Amino acid sequence: MRITYGKIKGYKPSDAVVYEPFTYLDGVMEKYIPGDYEFDVPKKLIELYNAKDYGKYGVNGKMPVAFIATNHTTGGNSGSPALDAKGNLIGLNFGDLQLDMKFPPQELIENRLLLRPLLHPIPQLCRGRSVPLWKCHQ
């Protein structure tokens, strides 16, 4: 077992270029392209976004989606857990920005998917039905 640790932290690689530590559902909706394989969004999620209905998972009227942190994992660790200092599961590893965005080696930055946007819409998308999650939006 390999364990790594770090802090949720933004990054400023150069003058006037700033990467905040969190991304939000707003950014997902900005990229929304109906029918597109990568950028389509289920109708019910669009409705929840338009209503700003984030329940207990929203933060200051926004729905956090992902974060970057100052730790590093190796290839093959996508889907591994991201835990907070108390051992609570808060997200999933999904990308190495060292490779994707060419960050310098002294700045270890990793992508993490937050669990909030996964947990919140499930009851609304599935409408209480017992079906596989990938079929909830149908």
C-alpha positions in Angstrom: 0.0 0.0 0.0 1.3 3.5 -0.9 0.1 6.5 1.0 0.7 10.1 0.1 -0.4 13.3 1.8 -0.6 17.0 0.9 -2.8 20.0 1.3 -5.7 21.3 -0.9 -4.1 24.3 -2.4 -4.3 26.5 -5.5 -1.3 27.2 -7.8 0.1 30.3 -9.4 2.5 29.2 -12.2 3.2 32.6 -13.6 2.2 36.3 -13.6 -1.6 36.7 -13.8 -2.2 32.9 -14.1 -3.9 31.5 -11.1 -5.5 28.0 -10.6 -7.9 28.1 -7.6 -8.0 25.0 -5.5 -11.6 24.1 -6.3 -13.7 23.9 -9.5 -17.5 24.2 -9.5 -20.5 22.9 -11.3 -20.6 26.3 -13.0 -17.6 25.3 -15.0 -19.2 22.0 -16.0 -22.2 24.0 -17.3 -20.0 26.4 -19.2 -18.7 23.5 -21.1 -22.1 21.9 -21.7 -22.7 20.8 -25.3 -26.0 18.9 -25.8 -25.4 15.4 -27.3 -21.6 15.6 -27.0 -19.9 12.5 -25.7 -17.7 14.4 -23.3 -19.7 17.5 -22.4 -23.4 16.5 -22.3 -25.1 16.9 -19.0 -28.3 15.0 -17.8 -31.4 17.1 -18.0 -32.2 16.7 -14.3 -28.7 17.9 -13.4 -29.3 21.0 -15.5 -32.6 21.6 -13.6 -30.8 21.2 -10.2 -28.1 23.6 -11.4 -30.6 26.2 -12.6 -32.5 25.9 -9.3 -29.2 26.1 -7.4 -30.6 23.1 -5.5 -27.4 21.7 -3.9 -28.8 20.7 -0.5 -26.2 20.2 2.2 -23.5 19.7 -0.4 -23.4 23.2 -1.7 -20.9 25.8 -0.5 -21.7 29.5 -0.6 -24.4 28.9 -3.3 -22.1 26.8 -5.5 -21.5 23.1 -6.0 -17.8 22.1 -5.7 -16.8 19.5 -8.2 -13.1 18.9 -8.0 -9.9 20.1 -6.2 -6.2 20.2 -6.6 -3.8 19.2 -3.9 -0.1 19.2 -3.2 0.4 15.5 -3.2 1.4 13.0 -5.9 0.4 9.6 -6.9 1.7 7.3 -9.6 0.0 5.9 -12.8 -2.8 3.5 -12.1 -4.1 5.2 -9.0 -7.2 6.8 -10.6 -10.1 6.1 -8.4 -8.0 5.8 -5.3 -9.5 7.5 -2.2 -8.7 11.1 -1.1 -9.1 11.4 2.7 -9.1 14.4 4.9 -7.0 14.7 8.0 -9.6 12.9 10.0 -9.7 9.9 7.7 -13.1 10.9 6.0 -13.5 10.0 2.4 -13.8 13.3 0.5 -12.9 12.5 -3.1 -11.3 10.3 -5.7 -7.9 10.6 -7.4 -8.3 11.2 -11.2 -5.3 12.9 -12.7 -1.7 13.8 -12.5 -1.3 17.5 -13.4 2.5 17.0 -13.5 2.0 15.1 -16.7 -1.2 16.8 -18.0 -0.2 20.4 -17.5 3.6 20.3 -17.2 3.9 21.7 -13.7 7.5 21.9 -12.4 8.6 19.0 -10.2 8.9 21.1 -7.1 5.1 21.9 -7.4 3.3 18.5 -6.9 -0.3 19.1 -7.9 -3.0 16.4 -8.3 -6.6 16.5 -9.4 -9.2 15.1 -7.1 -12.9 14.6 -7.8 -15.1 15.6 -4.8 -17.8 13.2 -3.6 -20.3 16.0 -3.1 -21.4 16.3 -6.7 -21.7 12.5 -6.9 -23.8 12.1 -3.8 -26.1 15.1 -4.1 -28.0 14.4 -7.4 -28.5 10.7 -6.9 -31.9 10.9 -5.1 -33.1 13.6 -7.6 -31.8 11.8 -10.7 -33.0 8.4 -9.7 -36.4 9.6 -8.2 -36.2 6.9 -5.6 -35.9 4.1 -8.1 -33.6 1.2 -7.5 -31.7 1.2 -10.8 -28.0 1.3 -11.7 -26.6 4.9 -11.3 -25.7 5.1 -15.0 -29.4 4.7 -15.9 -30.8 7.2 -13.4 -30.8 10.1 -15.9 -32.8 8.2 -18.5 
